[in-house]
Amino acid sequence: MQLNKIPVTVVTGFLGSGKTTLLSNILKQSGNKRIAVIVNEFGELDIDADLLRSCPLDCEDESSAVVDNGNGIYELANGCICCTVEEEFLPVMKELVARRDDIDHILIETSGLALPKPLVQAFNWPEIKQYCTVDSVITVIDGPAVAAGRFANDTEKVQAQRLADENLDHDPSLQELLDDQLSAADLIVVSKNDLIAQSQRQEVQEVIKAKVPDAVKTIYIQDGKVDLDIIIGIEAAAEDQIEHIHNHHDHHHEHGAHHEHAHDHFDSFVLKFDEVDGEQLQQILQQLLKEHNIYRAKGFAAIPNKPMRQVIQAVGERIDVHFDRMWQVEEARLTQLVVIGKNLDRNVLEQALKQAEASVSV
């Protein structure tokens, strides 16, 4: 790796795997390192970007804020990075390259539905390759989900898991997406380690070993916490090897073809409400997760008489909530939820969740 190249860490992983939490912790440890962050959210609402925006980047002055919004965050709207790469990714990278003297490292969080290979291939474009190198592709996987056999290679084993959990997703396109994210990895991060037993950890390791070479290390973390030295400085120069990485979507001759193929499987929309009863919202959402094919729900809730915004994240049948920051004076106290899934009826979900809004006394 040339010393003058800006190292880039690409963080990929399936919906709800814990990418944003990991990035937040990386930023908190960044110290004097000037990090530019490109965030990509699937759906209309850039919730992940909003979460990352509240992390201190320790910018000493305005010159170290590498993008127009002054937060070190560059949001790519609509669709995964690999699908908008020519229209949006190249201009973004050109802007960062132009300000390379103010940047020590670039972090890219891909959409949960993104394929990492086309993104890494973009780093071989002359305009980027001269100045940047992919330090590593880090694939984050949801430990409990994989331990439950949700994305196991053995289809019989997956089928057997139905007895234990009727809401496991068995869509082959999702399995292929996860396989492709694993195949491109220079480091595997298994999240939510505190929620899996030692025996389950072995099952997770077997799934990973079937997809990645032994040389690719796997680490287990919880709450997104990991030492910065483990994540940054791998110097994999992934762009040099990416052409040798096979994935399920290589047989699609045109990029647009696999874009259409992958995204036909998903519904994504934003539901907006006023203030809601937080407990009731969670109860309704829990029921909806059981009754509908929802892969992911994520957003913010405005709770009456609470000065802080509540973050809601739902994956599978798990719902996590926490308060992340104060509502700003000029900010509308709205509840907003991105829902991603398959064959979803927006009206049904909206009417159900609206009950939590209606129960709030004015």
Secondary structure as GFF3:
##gff-version 3
##sequence-region A 1 362
A	DSSP	beta_strand	6	13	.	.	.	ID=ss1
A	DSSP	alpha_helix	19	28	.	.	.	ID=ss2
A	DSSP	beta_strand	35	40	.	.	.	ID=ss3
A	DSSP	alpha_helix	47	53	.	.	.	ID=ss4
A	DSSP	three_ten_helix	62	64	.	.	.	ID=ss5
A	DSSP	beta_strand	73	76	.	.	.	ID=ss6
A	DSSP	three_ten_helix	81	83	.	.	.	ID=ss7
A	DSSP	pi_helix	85	89	.	.	.	ID=ss8
A	DSSP	alpha_helix	90	98	.	.	.	ID=ss9
A	DSSP	three_ten_helix	100	102	.	.	.	ID=ss10
A	DSSP	beta_strand	105	109	.	.	.	ID=ss11
A	DSSP	alpha_helix	116	121	.	.	.	ID=ss12
A	DSSP	three_ten_helix	122	124	.	.	.	ID=ss13
A	DSSP	alpha_helix	126	129	.	.	.	ID=ss14
A	DSSP	beta_strand	132	142	.	.	.	ID=ss15
A	DSSP	alpha_helix	143	147	.	.	.	ID=ss16
A	DSSP	alpha_helix	155	161	.	.	.	ID=ss17
A	DSSP	alpha_helix	172	183	.	.	.	ID=ss18
A	DSSP	beta_strand	187	191	.	.	.	ID=ss19
A	DSSP	three_ten_helix	193	195	.	.	.	ID=ss20
A	DSSP	alpha_helix	198	209	.	.	.	ID=ss21
A	DSSP	beta_strand	217	220	.	.	.	ID=ss22
A	DSSP	alpha_helix	228	231	.	.	.	ID=ss23
A	DSSP	three_ten_helix	238	240	.	.	.	ID=ss24
A	DSSP	three_ten_helix	242	244	.	.	.	ID=ss25
A	DSSP	alpha_helix	255	263	.	.	.	ID=ss26
A	DSSP	beta_strand	267	273	.	.	.	ID=ss27
A	DSSP	alpha_helix	278	291	.	.	.	ID=ss28
A	DSSP	beta_strand	294	301	.	.	.	ID=ss29
A	DSSP	beta_strand	308	315	.	.	.	ID=ss30
A	DSSP	beta_strand	318	326	.	.	.	ID=ss31
A	DSSP	beta_strand	335	341	.	.	.	ID=ss32
A	DSSP	alpha_helix	346	358	.	.	.	ID=ss33
###
